[in-house]
């Protein structure tokens, strides 16, 4: 192994990295039987909520959606 890596001692790192690769491949092959969540739900409006919170915090009298 010294001919390939020189005098660098990376044996432990190769074992750990290889173990992670094997574990990842095993997880990819696993069939969990999970189903996707139903999509009838309304998607969250994160940016609108943030904008409303900023408008409330600044105390502005205008509504945050007035210029849309």
Buried (B, 14 or more C-beta within 10 A) or exposed (E): EEEEEEEEEEEEEEEEEEEEEEEEEEEEEEEEEEEEEEEEEEEEEEEEEEEBEEBEEEEEEEEBEEEE
